[in-house]
Amino acid sequence: MKEVLGDIERWRRAGRRVALARVVDVIGSGPRDPGATMAVNEDGEVAGSVSGGCVEGAVLTEALGVLEAGEPRLCTFGYSDEEAFSVGLTCGGTIRVFVEPLDW
């Protein structure tokens, strides 16, 4: 979380809306532990990471949807280990990410 605070504050000062995505559960192997955080502003700018790249694009899409709807959501991303390796992901497992709009 600390790694995104500066960006969040800068976006807040500029009047941008921000969604916060946090890993809340990892089942099997995962790239980042619970607590890993990514912030996304309404312009699609990103700070931080929830997966080191595996699902960042999907989380970005979910975060923009949360900003549009104004409602938080719990998202699940994952593959079995066999499927993960076949598409080039080495982490396998499943991560659950809670995405919520920040309210100033």
Phi, psi and omega per residue, in radians:
M1 nan -0.703 -3.090
K2 -0.998 -0.566 -3.078
E3 -1.182 -0.314 -3.106
V4 -1.852 -0.124 -3.050
L5 -1.039 -0.727 -3.140
G6 -1.082 -0.763 3.121
D7 -1.156 -0.750 3.120
I8 -1.030 -0.777 -3.138
E9 -1.122 -0.731 3.123
R10 -1.099 -0.756 3.123
W11 -1.153 -0.683 3.119
R12 -1.072 -0.798 3.129
R13 -1.069 -0.538 3.138
A14 -1.478 -0.019 3.096
G15 1.401 0.291 -3.138
R16 -1.492 2.531 3.026
R17 -1.379 2.571 -3.049
V18 -2.370 2.448 2.985
A19 -1.969 2.519 3.138
L20 -2.005 2.241 3.111
A21 -2.021 2.246 -3.132
R22 -2.290 2.394 3.021
V23 -1.219 2.167 -3.136
V24 -1.975 -0.231 3.136
D25 -2.787 2.507 3.048
V26 -2.263 2.204 3.097
I27 -1.995 2.142 -3.037
G28 1.374 -2.595 3.129
S29 -1.527 2.525 3.139
G30 -2.550 2.724 -3.078
P31 -1.282 -0.525 -3.109
R32 -2.371 2.632 -3.132
D33 -1.424 2.840 3.023
P34 -0.924 2.449 -3.078
G35 1.820 -0.358 3.091
A36 -1.014 2.401 -2.959
T37 -2.290 2.497 3.042
M38 -2.331 2.352 3.071
A39 -1.952 2.496 -3.134
V40 -2.338 2.270 3.073
N41 -1.684 2.987 -3.049
E42 -1.091 -0.300 3.096
D43 -1.563 -0.001 3.133
G44 1.533 0.145 3.061
E45 -1.291 2.504 -3.044
V46 -2.173 2.486 3.000
A47 -2.317 2.418 3.117
G48 1.454 -3.013 -3.067
S49 -2.740 2.461 3.045
V50 -1.879 -0.207 -3.076
S51 -2.503 0.014 -3.093
G52 1.217 0.243 3.058
G53 2.159 -0.459 -3.042
C54 -1.000 -0.804 -3.055
V55 -2.252 0.306 -3.082
E56 -0.992 -0.726 -3.131
G57 -1.088 -0.724 3.121
A58 -1.172 -0.670 3.120
V59 -1.185 -0.664 3.067
L60 -1.011 -0.821 3.120
T61 -1.052 -0.785 3.121
E62 -1.090 -0.732 -3.126
A63 -1.108 -0.734 3.102
L64 -1.134 -0.631 3.072
G65 -1.137 -0.672 3.096
V66 -1.127 -0.714 3.112
L67 -1.131 -0.660 3.129
E68 -1.203 -0.768 -3.080
A69 -1.442 -0.466 -3.102
G70 1.335 0.205 -3.110
E71 -2.107 2.403 3.092
P72 -1.238 2.802 3.062
R73 -2.618 2.639 3.057
L74 -1.773 2.143 -3.086
C75 -2.002 2.495 3.115
T76 -2.066 2.264 3.125
F77 -2.257 2.337 3.088
G78 3.059 2.910 3.134
Y79 -2.486 2.709 2.935
S80 -1.215 2.793 -3.118
D81 -1.008 -0.674 -3.134
E82 -1.119 -0.808 3.123
E83 -1.131 -0.672 -3.116
A84 -1.036 -0.832 -3.125
F85 -1.156 -0.588 -3.112
S86 -1.176 -0.460 3.106
V87 -1.791 0.143 3.055
G88 1.607 0.119 3.086
L89 -1.615 2.243 -3.100
T90 -1.650 -0.175 -3.040
C91 -1.451 -0.621 -3.062
G92 1.067 -2.773 3.076
G93 1.184 -3.015 -3.110
T94 -2.359 2.426 3.036
I95 -2.125 2.520 3.027
R96 -1.930 2.294 -3.065
V97 -2.173 2.191 3.068
F98 -1.657 2.174 -3.109
V99 -2.049 2.218 -3.125
E100 -2.459 2.584 3.048
P101 -1.315 2.450 3.052
L102 -1.463 2.414 -3.140
D103 -1.928 2.027 -3.126
W104 -1.277 nan nan
